[in-house]
Amino acid sequence: GAGVSQTPSNKVTEKGKYVELRCDPISGHTALYWYRQSLGQGPEFLIYFQGTGAADDSGLPNDRFFAVRPEGSVSTLKIQRTERGDSAVYLCASSIVAGGIYEQFFGPGTRLTVL
Amino acid sequence: AQSVAQPEDQVNVAEGNPLTVKCTYSVSGNPYLFWYVQYPNRGLQFLLKYITGDNLVKGSYGFEAEFNKSQTSFHLKKPSALVSDSALYFCAVRDLTGNQFYFGTGTSLTVIP
């Protein structure tokens, strides 16, 4: 069956530009998570959605980061005025519901490079 | 605060030998514990989880993990390592009321032929 997909797989941009990263979760999964993984580190939580609403955005580093999930399926992570420190792999994950005993299924990630 | 520690950045083991990848955790209350594996240019793949019950949990690809509440540990084990097990392994924790995972920094496992 289809897993979590993310596009693009790689994104190179210049400092100050705007980028959008897309995540298609597993069909039927109501919870969707975004994580950021820097080199040599484990994934760090950014935001998660239960349905269409952002249930917890406490991990977003600042107001340049924003994510939406308008129809409760596909999600887009948006980064304004990119900085070199934003360079990382952005991971998306989905699960049947949020929390509890349910594992998260991860996509392959989008590698963002800000020059 | 919740956290996970993976004290070894790198573990090397000979093919056919048993392997252990260590993980300790800190949560308030009872934890949900997970192991994921990451191959190069691939997403994290779920291996196994501890929710409750038997302290020895069996998962994918012959891996198992032992939950030890007194030592707050959840070490990943396999009786006989394969070269194909070489990858990056992440331990993650979540408390009973939380939704996000807290991941360790990862352990790179190399199985030497």
Interface residues (C-beta under 8 A of the other chain):
Chain A: G3 V4 A31 Y33 Y35 G40 Q41 G42 P43 E44 F45 Y48 Q50 A55 D56 G59 L91 A93 A98 G99 G100 I101 E103 Q104 F105 F106 G107 P108 G109
Chain B: V4 Y32 F34 Y36 N41 R42 G43 L44 Q45 F46 K49 I51 F90 A92 R94 T97 G98 N99 Q100 F101 Y102 F103 G104 T105 G106
